[in-house]
Amino acid sequence: MAAHPYLDTLNQGLADASASMPPMESLTVPQFRDMLVQLNAHEQVPGVNRNMISVPISGGTDTWIYTPEGAKSPLPYIYFIHGGGFIAGNISAYDSIVTDLVLRTGYAVVFPEYKLAPESQWPEQQEQCFDVLEWFLQNGKNHSVVPDNFAVLADSAAGVTGFNVNLIALKKNVKIPYNVLLNPVASLDFAGKPPPSRAEFWNGPYLTVSAIRTFSNYYLPDSVDRTSEEASPMNVSNETASVFPPTLILTASADILRDEAEILGQKLQQAGRDVAIIRSDGQLHDSAALQYTRSGPTPKAVMTLIAASLKERLG
């Protein structure tokens, strides 16, 4: 762990608060799910329509569609695959950032509440997320969106899920126009030499290697090869890298996941792909999504960048 990584005021406050809390990996799954919702508790902001539909995938997938009030449909959309360590996350925990995206872009956000581990395990989540996306490609015109004008935004643990959604899309010849990977997990391999940021921030602050390892064990059966590109996107193959869609990768300076995400981005860049990698200084993991920190200047700038890149790509 870095003795004193630079953190801005809000991120330092989160680091101090988390140091006095039980380690994430010590919580039961229900406790962790409750903690994530409580950590992101807020009053909903007006100006957005929030509607839920049940998409006929995986026995019915509750999927939220957020649209700007008064907007003329159909709209481009952001297909938001949430984080939460594979075991947590729902619209209550992500309403703030989803609302922000809608208001900044004027687009819709489609947010599937996919099945969580440990009740469901790999590869069900990525298959479910792709199938819901494919359903919108076929039926989106009936739900206020332009079916093929979208971007995938994958947050935190969903870096693995979102990467696999792209792999499935490539195999099925489905075009994903653009990706945003926000502080993504890009390796579930804990046996090999860790990327430098894992060694640097092994015990935090905030997110620790022990927590990520515990979450991944809920998610991945023992039979999965954790060194594969499917489980560890930073090990992306040359074949996949050569055809990967345009992507924006956002990392944080004091995040154990920083280097694995940047390694993924560098390999995609070296393959000649349209990929940008941006690191935010003084930030912990997911500061743009967490209610505790997202009001700070740097998370706001990150959100401005995300919105601008989406508007440039989707029009």
Secondary structure in CASP SS format (residue, H / E / C, confidence):
PFRMAT SS
TARGET T0000
AUTHOR 0000-0000-0000
METHOD secondary structure of the structure
MODEL  1
M C 1.00
A C 1.00
A C 1.00
H C 1.00
P C 1.00
Y C 1.00
L C 1.00
D C 1.00
T H 1.00
L H 1.00
N H 1.00
Q H 1.00
G H 1.00
L H 1.00
A H 1.00
D H 1.00
A H 1.00
S H 1.00
A H 1.00
S C 1.00
M C 1.00
P C 1.00
P C 1.00
M H 1.00
E H 1.00
S H 1.00
L C 1.00
T C 1.00
V H 1.00
P H 1.00
Q H 1.00
F H 1.00
R H 1.00
D H 1.00
M H 1.00
L H 1.00
V H 1.00
Q H 1.00
L H 1.00
N C 1.00
A C 1.00
H C 1.00
E C 1.00
Q C 1.00
V C 1.00
P C 1.00
G C 1.00
V E 1.00
N E 1.00
R E 1.00
N E 1.00
M E 1.00
I E 1.00
S E 1.00
V E 1.00
P C 1.00
I C 1.00
S C 1.00
G C 1.00
G C 1.00
T E 1.00
D E 1.00
T E 1.00
W E 1.00
I E 1.00
Y E 1.00
T E 1.00
P E 1.00
E C 1.00
G C 1.00
A C 1.00
K C 1.00
S C 1.00
P C 1.00
L E 1.00
P E 1.00
Y E 1.00
I E 1.00
Y E 1.00
F E 1.00
I E 1.00
H C 1.00
G C 1.00
G C 1.00
G C 1.00
F C 1.00
I C 1.00
A C 1.00
G C 1.00
N C 1.00
I H 1.00
S H 1.00
A H 1.00
Y H 1.00
D H 1.00
S H 1.00
I H 1.00
V H 1.00
T H 1.00
D H 1.00
L H 1.00
V H 1.00
L H 1.00
R H 1.00
T H 1.00
G C 1.00
Y C 1.00
A E 1.00
V E 1.00
V E 1.00
F E 1.00
P E 1.00
E C 1.00
Y C 1.00
K C 1.00
L C 1.00
A C 1.00
P C 1.00
E C 1.00
S C 1.00
Q C 1.00
W C 1.00
P C 1.00
E H 1.00
Q H 1.00
Q H 1.00
E H 1.00
Q H 1.00
C H 1.00
F H 1.00
D H 1.00
V H 1.00
L H 1.00
E H 1.00
W H 1.00
F H 1.00
L H 1.00
Q H 1.00
N H 1.00
G H 1.00
K H 1.00
N H 1.00
H H 1.00
S C 1.00
V E 1.00
V E 1.00
P E 1.00
D E 1.00
N E 1.00
F E 1.00
A E 1.00
V E 1.00
L E 1.00
A E 1.00
D E 1.00
S C 1.00
A C 1.00
A H 1.00
G H 1.00
V H 1.00
T H 1.00
G H 1.00
F H 1.00
N H 1.00
V H 1.00
N H 1.00
L H 1.00
I H 1.00
A H 1.00
L H 1.00
K H 1.00
K C 1.00
N C 1.00
V C 1.00
K C 1.00
I C 1.00
P C 1.00
Y C 1.00
N E 1.00
V E 1.00
L E 1.00
L E 1.00
N C 1.00
P C 1.00
V C 1.00
A C 1.00
S C 1.00
L C 1.00
D C 1.00
F C 1.00
A C 1.00
G C 1.00
K C 1.00
P C 1.00
P C 1.00
P H 1.00
S H 1.00
R H 1.00
A H 1.00
E H 1.00
F C 1.00
W C 1.00
N C 1.00
G C 1.00
P C 1.00
Y C 1.00
L C 1.00
T C 1.00
V H 1.00
S H 1.00
A H 1.00
I H 1.00
R H 1.00
T H 1.00
F H 1.00
S H 1.00
N H 1.00
Y H 1.00
Y H 1.00
L C 1.00
P C 1.00
D C 1.00
S C 1.00
V C 1.00
D C 1.00
R C 1.00
T C 1.00
S C 1.00
E C 1.00
E C 1.00
A C 1.00
S C 1.00
P H 1.00
M H 1.00
N H 1.00
V C 1.00
S C 1.00
N H 1.00
E H 1.00
T H 1.00
A H 1.00
S C 1.00
V C 1.00
F C 1.00
P C 1.00
P C 1.00
T E 1.00
L E 1.00
I E 1.00
L E 1.00
T E 1.00
A E 1.00
S C 1.00
A C 1.00
D C 1.00
I C 1.00
L C 1.00
R H 1.00
D H 1.00
E H 1.00
A H 1.00
E H 1.00
I H 1.00
L H 1.00
G H 1.00
Q H 1.00
K H 1.00
L H 1.00
Q H 1.00
Q H 1.00
A C 1.00
G C 1.00
R C 1.00
D C 1.00
V E 1.00
A E 1.00
I E 1.00
I E 1.00
R E 1.00
S E 1.00
D C 1.00
G C 1.00
Q C 1.00
L C 1.00
H C 1.00
D C 1.00
S C 1.00
A C 1.00
A C 1.00
L C 1.00
Q C 1.00
Y C 1.00
T C 1.00
R C 1.00
S C 1.00
G C 1.00
P H 1.00
T H 1.00
P H 1.00
K H 1.00
A H 1.00
V H 1.00
M H 1.00
T H 1.00
L H 1.00
I H 1.00
A H 1.00
A H 1.00
S H 1.00
L H 1.00
K H 1.00
E H 1.00
R H 1.00
L H 1.00
G C 1.00
END
